[in-house]
């Protein structure tokens, strides 16, 4: 059967194996470089979230190709299979081109890589290389100096990809089970991979505490403030992670309650720490001690982040949801403030295109902050008699799927009506038009959780073109009416002047006539 080129409904070809004879695939296309594949993967990934897991596999293939060409081939073949499973019909932008280029590369590399294979089967080939990589790279780096944590984290990620490919090859070759020694090594890799997580500026894992940037007093102060989780109740499903992880903080707690994405939490953690640290170190007079986060720094950040939200509440005559316990200790108040800051940044971090609708973000934050207050106050549901929990729950990616996605669908539907700018603006709604809904008290009729039959999701974008045409017609008739009425009013207003002019002219004419008669 012919292998699928660039997708389609056909299944991907079976992986070549020693047990099947390893018949080489005849090259039918020009060479496709590894760099080109990586670029195509990144391009496809930029428009198709389902291919986001393909790029790391291609990166590993490019790195190990000089040492083990056959293992690199197996990695690329696994990447092709995975891409085909995720998007069988090649619907995503750039996916068809990516799969076609990858298949061409596989056809070219099959025979040369097979000739350089060290072991008898592909399963044995990748298994032996996994053990070799673990001993020569992972263990060597782990036992070395603590300086290059980024390189060590990369080695653990590579080992994780190799194990994933190894399992796929074993399954295709009908190997009953993976070598127990390999499984033991993989468990260690998984544990360390979470510790040496990728970072942008701040290496916040426990092993990187000696890094120079982590020794700055303002960074220490912000990190310590975020890790003050005293008094918070963690969900039972999160307790094993809490006991295993150790250094969990307020953003981890928010993730467990509201279902934010793990990587988004990592990004916003660095964002908030740097924000607080930069304000803290610039305070005058200087905080004492410098290693303890000054409450003035937290207040400055709150003023910057919540300025628009408070104006929105004032405009709609609503009380804001930034509420604090009466008579609480300063440390507890600061914890509550940082939770509000973290909640806002996590909402903003996953909002995507909804960031162009700032008042919509205010509405989301307003309701989620109220839920947060209920969680911290220990409010009890009248119906169930249990402590109140967030309506959308803390499931993985709950916020993205249940809050952001429904609003994004409205935006996408309205954008589709524009037909790339060919449709009159009166026929569709842009970001500003949709955002105006959240400037009116009507937005609160959406409720929380948001009602599927609410005006925003059904009637706003469907009825707005009619409303706008009606308003346009009203404006036209008003202009016509104003012209006629204004002309008549102006004429009547000048009627007295016309009569006076007429009287004056008539008097002169009569006077002139009388003088001529005499």
C-alpha positions as CSV (number, residue, x, y, z in Angstrom):
1,X,0.0,0.0,0.0
2,X,1.3,3.4,-0.9
3,X,2.2,5.5,2.1
4,X,0.2,8.7,2.7
5,X,1.8,11.8,1.3
6,X,1.0,14.8,3.4
7,X,-1.9,13.3,5.2
8,X,-5.3,12.1,4.0
9,X,-7.5,9.4,5.3
10,X,-5.0,6.5,4.8
11,X,-3.1,5.2,7.8
12,X,0.7,5.8,8.0
13,X,3.0,3.1,6.7
14,X,4.2,0.4,9.1
15,X,7.7,1.1,10.5
16,X,10.5,-0.9,8.8
17,X,11.7,-3.7,11.1
18,X,14.2,-6.6,11.0
19,X,11.4,-9.1,11.6
20,X,9.6,-7.8,8.5
21,X,12.7,-8.1,6.4
22,X,13.4,-4.4,6.5
23,X,12.8,-3.8,2.9
24,X,14.3,-0.4,2.0
25,X,12.1,2.3,0.7
26,X,13.3,3.6,-2.6
27,X,14.0,7.3,-2.5
28,X,11.6,9.2,-4.7
29,X,12.4,12.8,-3.7
30,X,15.1,15.3,-3.1
31,X,16.8,15.6,0.3
32,X,14.9,17.4,3.0
33,X,17.1,18.9,5.6
34,X,16.6,18.5,9.4
35,X,16.6,22.3,9.8
36,X,13.8,22.6,7.1
37,X,11.7,20.0,9.0
38,X,12.1,21.8,12.2
39,X,11.1,25.1,10.6
40,X,8.0,23.4,9.1
41,X,7.2,21.9,12.4
42,X,7.4,25.3,14.1
43,X,5.3,26.9,11.4
44,X,2.7,24.2,11.7
45,X,2.8,24.3,15.4
46,X,2.2,28.1,15.3
47,X,-1.2,27.5,13.8
48,X,-2.1,24.0,15.0
49,X,-1.9,23.3,18.7
50,X,-2.2,19.5,18.0
51,X,1.4,19.5,16.6
52,X,3.0,21.2,19.5
53,X,4.5,17.9,20.7
54,X,6.2,17.1,17.4
55,X,9.0,19.7,17.4
56,X,10.9,18.2,20.5
57,X,11.0,14.8,18.7
58,X,12.6,16.4,15.6
59,X,15.0,18.3,17.7
60,X,16.2,15.0,19.4
61,X,16.5,13.4,16.0
62,X,18.7,16.1,14.6
63,X,21.0,16.0,17.7
64,X,21.6,12.2,17.8
65,X,21.8,11.7,14.0
66,X,25.6,11.9,13.7
67,X,26.0,9.3,16.4
68,X,23.0,6.9,15.7
69,X,21.4,7.6,12.3
70,X,18.9,4.7,12.7
71,X,17.6,6.0,16.0
72,X,17.2,9.5,14.5
73,X,15.2,7.8,11.7
74,X,13.0,6.1,14.2
75,X,12.4,9.4,16.0
76,X,11.3,11.0,12.7
77,X,9.1,8.1,11.8
78,X,7.4,8.3,15.2
79,X,7.0,12.1,14.7
80,X,5.2,11.3,11.4
81,X,2.9,8.7,13.0
82,X,2.1,11.1,15.8
83,X,1.4,14.0,13.5
84,X,-0.9,11.8,11.4
85,X,-2.8,10.6,14.4
86,X,-3.3,14.1,15.7
87,X,-4.5,15.5,12.3
88,X,-5.4,12.7,9.9
89,X,-7.0,15.0,7.3
90,X,-4.3,17.7,7.4
91,X,-6.8,20.4,8.2
92,X,-4.3,22.6,10.2
93,X,-2.4,25.3,8.4
94,X,1.0,24.1,7.3
95,X,0.3,20.5,8.4
96,X,0.1,19.0,4.9
97,X,3.4,20.6,3.8
98,X,5.0,19.4,7.0
99,X,3.9,15.8,6.7
100,X,4.9,15.7,3.0
101,X,8.4,17.0,3.8
102,X,8.8,14.6,6.7
103,X,7.7,11.6,4.6
104,X,10.2,12.6,1.8
105,X,12.9,12.7,4.4
106,X,11.9,9.2,5.7
107,X,12.0,7.7,2.2
108,X,15.4,9.1,1.6
109,X,16.9,8.0,5.0
110,X,15.5,4.5,5.4
111,X,18.2,2.5,3.5
112,X,21.3,4.5,4.6
113,X,20.2,4.4,8.3
114,X,19.4,0.7,8.1
115,X,22.9,0.0,6.8
116,X,24.4,1.8,9.8
117,X,22.2,0.1,12.4
118,X,24.3,-1.5,15.2
119,X,21.8,-4.0,16.6
120,X,19.7,-6.7,14.9
121,X,16.3,-5.0,15.4
122,X,15.1,-1.5,15.7
123,X,13.8,-2.2,19.2
124,X,17.2,-3.4,20.3
125,X,18.8,-0.4,18.6
126,X,16.9,2.3,20.4
127,X,17.0,0.4,23.7
128,X,20.8,0.1,23.7
129,X,21.1,3.8,22.7
130,X,18.7,4.9,25.5
131,X,20.9,3.1,28.1
132,X,24.0,4.6,26.5
133,X,22.6,8.1,26.5
134,X,21.5,7.8,30.1
135,X,24.9,6.7,31.3
136,X,27.0,9.0,29.2
137,X,25.0,12.2,29.3
138,X,22.3,12.2,32.0
139,X,24.3,10.6,34.8
140,X,27.5,12.4,33.8
141,X,25.8,15.8,34.0
142,X,23.9,15.0,37.1
143,X,27.1,14.1,38.9
144,X,29.0,17.1,37.7
145,X,28.9,20.7,38.9
146,X,25.7,22.5,39.6
147,X,26.5,25.3,37.1
148,X,24.7,24.3,33.8
149,X,21.2,23.3,34.9
150,X,19.8,24.3,31.5
151,X,22.0,21.6,29.8
152,X,20.9,19.0,32.4
153,X,17.3,19.8,31.9
154,X,17.7,19.5,28.2
155,X,19.3,16.0,28.7
156,X,16.4,14.9,30.8
157,X,13.9,16.1,28.1
158,X,15.9,14.2,25.4
159,X,15.8,11.0,27.5
160,X,12.0,11.4,27.9
161,X,11.6,11.7,24.1
162,X,13.8,8.6,23.5
163,X,11.7,6.5,25.9
164,X,8.5,7.6,24.2
165,X,9.9,6.5,20.8
166,X,11.2,3.3,22.4
167,X,7.7,2.3,23.6
168,X,6.3,3.1,20.1
169,X,8.9,0.9,18.4
170,X,8.3,-2.0,20.8
171,X,4.6,-1.8,20.2
172,X,5.0,-1.9,16.5
173,X,7.4,-4.8,16.7
174,X,5.0,-6.6,19.1
175,X,7.6,-6.7,21.9
176,X,5.5,-7.7,24.9
177,X,7.2,-5.5,27.5
178,X,9.9,-2.9,27.9
179,X,13.1,-4.0,29.7
180,X,12.5,-3.5,33.5
181,X,15.9,-1.7,33.7
182,X,14.8,0.8,31.1
183,X,11.6,1.4,33.0
184,X,13.5,2.0,36.2
185,X,15.8,4.5,34.5
186,X,12.8,6.3,33.0
187,X,11.1,6.7,36.4
188,X,14.2,8.6,37.6
189,X,14.2,10.7,34.4
190,X,10.6,11.7,34.9
191,X,11.2,12.8,38.5
192,X,14.2,14.8,37.5
193,X,12.6,16.3,34.4
194,X,10.0,18.0,36.7
195,X,12.7,19.4,38.9
196,X,14.8,20.7,36.0
197,X,11.9,22.4,34.3
198,X,12.6,25.0,31.5
199,X,12.6,28.6,32.6
200,X,12.8,32.1,31.1
201,X,14.9,34.2,33.5
202,X,14.5,32.7,37.0
203,X,15.6,29.0,37.7
204,X,13.1,28.4,40.5
205,X,13.8,24.7,41.0
206,X,15.4,23.7,44.3
207,X,18.7,22.7,42.7
208,X,19.2,26.2,41.3
209,X,19.1,28.1,44.6
210,X,22.8,28.8,44.3
211,X,22.4,30.6,41.0
212,X,23.5,34.3,41.1
213,X,20.1,35.7,40.2
214,X,18.4,33.7,42.9
215,X,20.8,35.2,45.5
216,X,19.4,38.7,45.0
217,X,17.6,39.9,48.2
218,X,14.6,41.3,46.3
219,X,14.2,38.0,44.4
220,X,14.4,36.0,47.7
221,X,11.8,38.3,49.2
222,X,9.3,37.9,46.3
223,X,9.8,34.1,46.2
224,X,9.3,33.7,49.9
225,X,6.1,35.8,49.7
226,X,4.7,33.5,47.0
227,X,5.6,30.4,48.9
228,X,3.6,31.5,51.9
229,X,0.7,29.0,51.6
230,X,-0.1,28.9,55.3
231,X,-3.8,28.4,56.0
232,X,-4.8,27.2,52.4
233,X,-6.7,24.0,52.0
234,X,-5.4,21.9,49.1
235,X,-7.7,19.5,47.2
236,X,-7.2,15.8,47.9
237,X,-6.2,15.1,44.3
238,X,-3.4,17.6,44.6
239,X,-2.0,16.3,47.9
240,X,0.4,13.7,46.4
241,X,1.9,16.4,44.2
242,X,2.2,18.7,47.2
243,X,4.0,16.2,49.3
244,X,6.3,15.2,46.4
245,X,7.0,18.7,45.1
246,X,7.8,20.5,48.3
247,X,8.2,24.1,47.1
248,X,4.6,24.8,45.9
249,X,3.3,28.3,46.1
250,X,0.2,30.5,45.8
251,X,0.0,30.1,42.0
252,X,0.1,26.3,42.3
253,X,-2.8,26.6,44.7
254,X,-4.7,28.8,42.2
255,X,-4.0,26.2,39.5
256,X,-5.4,23.5,41.6
257,X,-8.6,25.4,42.3
258,X,-9.3,27.1,38.9
259,X,-7.7,24.7,36.4
260,X,-5.0,27.0,34.8
261,X,-2.4,25.4,32.5
262,X,0.8,24.3,34.1
263,X,3.1,26.1,31.7
264,X,1.1,29.3,32.0
265,X,1.5,29.1,35.7
266,X,5.3,28.8,35.3
267,X,5.4,31.9,33.0
268,X,3.2,34.1,35.3
269,X,5.2,33.0,38.3
270,X,8.3,34.5,36.9
271,X,6.3,37.5,35.7
272,X,4.9,38.2,39.2
273,X,8.2,37.6,41.0
274,X,10.1,40.0,38.8
275,X,7.3,42.5,39.0
276,X,7.3,42.5,42.8
277,X,11.1,42.3,43.1
278,X,11.6,45.3,40.8
279,X,9.2,47.5,42.7
280,X,10.5,46.3,46.1
281,X,14.1,47.2,45.4
282,X,13.1,50.7,44.2
283,X,11.1,51.7,47.3
284,X,12.2,54.8,49.2
285,X,12.9,54.6,52.1
286,X,14.5,51.1,51.6
287,X,12.7,48.2,53.1
288,X,14.1,46.7,56.3
289,X,15.0,43.9,56.1
290,X,15.5,43.8,52.3
291,X,14.9,40.0,52.2
292,X,11.2,40.5,53.3
293,X,8.7,41.7,50.8
294,X,7.5,45.1,51.7
295,X,3.7,45.6,51.6
296,X,4.2,48.9,49.8
297,X,5.6,47.0,46.8
298,X,2.5,44.8,46.7
299,X,0.2,47.9,46.9
300,X,2.1,49.5,44.0
301,X,1.6,46.5,41.8
302,X,-2.0,46.2,42.8
303,X,-2.6,49.8,41.8
304,X,-1.1,49.2,38.4
305,X,-2.9,46.0,37.6
306,X,-6.3,46.8,39.1
307,X,-6.7,50.4,38.0
308,X,-8.9,49.7,35.0
309,X,-10.8,47.0,36.9
310,X,-11.8,49.5,39.7
311,X,-12.8,52.1,37.1
312,X,-15.0,49.5,35.4
313,X,-16.7,48.6,38.7
314,X,-17.3,52.3,39.5
315,X,-18.7,53.0,36.0
316,X,-21.2,50.1,36.5
317,X,-21.9,51.0,40.1
318,X,-20.7,47.6,41.3
319,X,-18.6,46.9,44.4
320,X,-15.2,45.4,43.4
321,X,-14.3,41.8,44.5
322,X,-11.0,42.7,46.1
323,X,-12.0,41.9,49.7
324,X,-9.9,41.4,52.7
325,X,-10.6,39.8,56.1
326,X,-11.2,42.2,59.0
327,X,-8.7,42.1,61.8
328,X,-6.3,39.7,60.0
329,X,-2.6,39.6,60.5
330,X,-0.5,41.7,58.0
331,X,1.0,38.5,56.6
332,X,-2.4,37.1,55.9
333,X,-3.5,40.3,54.2
334,X,-0.4,40.3,52.0
335,X,-1.1,36.6,51.1
336,X,-4.6,37.6,50.0
337,X,-3.3,40.5,47.9
338,X,-0.8,38.2,46.1
339,X,-3.5,35.7,45.4
340,X,-5.6,38.4,43.7
341,X,-2.5,39.5,41.7
342,X,-1.7,35.9,40.7
343,X,-5.3,35.3,39.7
344,X,-5.4,38.3,37.5
345,X,-2.1,37.5,35.8
346,X,-3.2,33.8,35.2
347,X,-6.4,35.0,33.6
348,X,-4.5,37.4,31.4
349,X,-1.9,34.8,30.5
350,X,-4.5,32.4,29.0
351,X,-6.9,35.0,27.6
352,X,-5.3,35.0,24.1
353,X,-7.4,37.3,21.8
354,X,-9.7,38.2,24.7
355,X,-6.9,40.6,25.8
356,X,-8.3,42.9,23.1
357,X,-11.4,43.1,25.2
358,X,-10.2,44.5,28.6
359,X,-13.6,45.0,30.1
360,X,-14.4,41.3,29.3
361,X,-11.4,40.4,31.3
362,X,-12.7,42.6,34.1
363,X,-15.9,40.7,34.1
364,X,-14.1,37.3,34.3
365,X,-11.8,38.5,37.0
366,X,-14.7,40.1,38.9
367,X,-16.5,36.7,39.2
368,X,-13.4,34.6,39.8
369,X,-12.1,37.0,42.5
370,X,-15.5,36.7,44.2
371,X,-15.2,32.9,44.1
372,X,-11.7,33.2,45.5
373,X,-13.0,35.3,48.4
374,X,-15.6,32.6,49.0
375,X,-12.9,29.9,49.0
376,X,-10.7,31.7,51.5
377,X,-13.6,32.7,53.7
378,X,-14.9,29.1,53.9
379,X,-18.3,29.9,52.6
380,X,-20.7,27.0,52.7
381,X,-23.3,26.1,50.0
382,X,-26.9,26.3,51.1
383,X,-27.8,23.4,48.7
384,X,-25.0,20.9,49.4
385,X,-23.8,22.0,52.8
386,X,-20.2,21.8,51.6
387,X,-17.6,24.4,51.1
388,X,-18.1,26.5,48.0
389,X,-15.8,25.5,45.1
390,X,-15.2,27.4,41.8
391,X,-18.0,26.7,39.3
392,X,-15.7,25.6,36.5
393,X,-13.6,23.4,38.8
394,X,-9.9,22.7,39.0
395,X,-9.6,20.1,36.2
396,X,-6.7,20.3,33.9
397,X,-7.1,23.2,31.5
398,X,-10.6,23.9,32.9
399,X,-10.2,27.7,32.5
400,X,-9.1,27.5,28.9
401,X,-11.8,25.1,27.8
402,X,-14.7,26.4,29.8
403,X,-14.1,30.1,30.0
404,X,-11.8,31.3,27.3
405,X,-12.9,29.0,24.5
406,X,-16.7,29.9,24.5
407,X,-15.9,33.6,24.3
408,X,-13.3,33.0,21.6
409,X,-15.8,31.2,19.5
410,X,-18.0,34.3,19.5
411,X,-15.0,36.4,18.3
412,X,-14.2,33.8,15.6
413,X,-17.7,33.7,14.4
414,X,-17.9,37.5,14.1
415,X,-14.6,37.6,12.3
416,X,-15.8,35.1,9.8
417,X,-18.7,37.4,8.9
418,X,-16.3,40.1,7.8
419,X,-15.2,37.9,4.9
420,X,-11.6,39.4,5.1
421,X,-12.9,43.0,5.2
422,X,-15.3,42.7,2.2
423,X,-18.5,42.8,4.3
424,X,-19.7,46.2,5.6
425,X,-18.9,46.8,9.2
426,X,-22.6,47.1,10.0
427,X,-22.9,43.3,9.3
428,X,-20.4,42.1,11.9
429,X,-18.9,43.0,15.2
430,X,-15.2,43.6,15.9
431,X,-13.4,43.4,19.3
432,X,-14.5,46.9,20.3
433,X,-18.2,46.2,19.4
434,X,-18.1,43.0,21.5
435,X,-16.3,44.6,24.3
436,X,-19.0,47.3,24.5
437,X,-21.4,44.7,25.9
438,X,-19.3,44.5,29.0
439,X,-19.6,48.3,29.5
440,X,-23.3,47.9,30.2
441,X,-25.1,46.4,33.2
442,X,-26.6,43.8,30.8
443,X,-23.3,41.9,31.0
444,X,-24.2,40.7,34.5
445,X,-27.2,38.8,33.0
446,X,-24.6,36.3,31.7
447,X,-24.2,35.2,35.3
448,X,-21.5,32.9,36.6
449,X,-21.1,30.3,35.4
450,X,-21.9,32.0,32.1
451,X,-25.2,31.0,30.6
452,X,-25.0,29.4,27.1
453,X,-28.3,31.2,26.2
454,X,-27.0,34.6,27.3
455,X,-27.3,37.6,25.0
456,X,-23.5,37.7,24.4
457,X,-23.4,34.2,23.1
458,X,-26.6,34.3,21.0
459,X,-28.4,37.6,20.4
460,X,-25.5,40.1,20.5
461,X,-23.7,39.2,17.3
462,X,-26.9,38.0,15.6
463,X,-29.1,41.0,16.3
464,X,-26.4,43.7,16.2
465,X,-26.3,44.2,12.4
466,X,-30.1,44.8,12.4
467,X,-29.7,47.2,15.3
468,X,-26.9,49.1,13.6
469,X,-28.9,49.3,10.3
470,X,-31.9,50.6,12.3
471,X,-29.7,53.2,14.0
472,X,-28.2,54.2,10.6
473,X,-31.7,54.7,9.2
474,X,-32.7,56.7,12.2
475,X,-29.7,58.9,11.8
476,X,-30.5,59.5,8.1
477,X,-34.1,60.4,8.9
478,X,-33.0,62.6,11.8
479,X,-30.7,64.4,9.4
480,X,-33.4,65.0,6.9
481,X,-35.9,66.0,9.5
482,X,-33.4,68.4,11.1
483,X,-32.7,70.0,7.8
484,X,-36.4,70.6,7.0
485,X,-37.3,71.6,10.6
486,X,-34.2,73.8,10.9
487,X,-35.0,75.6,7.7
488,X,-38.6,76.3,8.8
489,X,-37.5,77.3,12.3
490,X,-34.9,79.6,10.9
491,X,-37.3,81.2,8.4
492,X,-39.9,81.8,11.2
493,X,-37.2,83.2,13.4
494,X,-36.3,85.7,10.7
495,X,-39.9,86.5,9.9
496,X,-40.0,89.6,12.2
497,X,-36.9,91.0,10.6
498,X,-38.5,90.5,7.1
499,X,-41.7,92.3,8.2
500,X,-39.7,95.2,9.7
501,X,-37.7,95.5,6.5
502,X,-40.9,95.5,4.5
503,X,-42.4,98.2,6.7
504,X,-39.3,100.4,6.3
505,X,-39.2,100.0,2.6
506,X,-43.0,100.7,2.3
507,X,-42.6,103.9,4.4
508,X,-39.9,105.2,2.2
509,X,-41.9,104.5,-0.9
510,X,-45.0,106.3,0.5
511,X,-42.9,109.2,1.7
512,X,-41.3,109.6,-1.8
513,X,-44.7,109.4,-3.5
514,X,-46.2,112.2,-1.3
515,X,-43.2,114.5,-1.8
516,X,-43.7,114.2,-5.6
517,X,-47.4,115.0,-5.3
518,X,-46.6,118.3,-3.5
